[in-house]
Amino acid sequence: MTKRGVHDMGGDAAGPIDRHEHEPSLAERRIDAMMLLMRDQKRHLWLTDENRRTIESMAPGDYEAAGYYERWLHALRGLLVEKGVLTEAEISERLAAVRARYDAAEPTA
């Protein structure tokens, strides 16, 4: 028998599930929009199965520490690199620029 992945929780006790609706955050809405754009008929960069494979291949500790949309973001980044749309260096450069803008705009106490 093969070892189950961290994502395969079928039959395991995992505690209660919060079934309450919540207003998605701006970040969650943006991640959802990016995923829809990357998978639409015009771009068709990846399939649902590829997205799932990318999420399920996360290191167990990373998977457990990540929230639902953080896992989507992990898949988005991984598939953009895998498909040659962006490189890790390009993503890192853009993230550094965003962080610099954020740090510059943050008021000091």
Secondary structure as GFF3:
##gff-version 3
##sequence-region A 1 109
A	DSSP	alpha_helix	26	39	.	.	.	ID=ss1
A	DSSP	alpha_helix	48	56	.	.	.	ID=ss2
A	DSSP	alpha_helix	60	65	.	.	.	ID=ss3
A	DSSP	alpha_helix	68	82	.	.	.	ID=ss4
A	DSSP	alpha_helix	88	105	.	.	.	ID=ss5
###
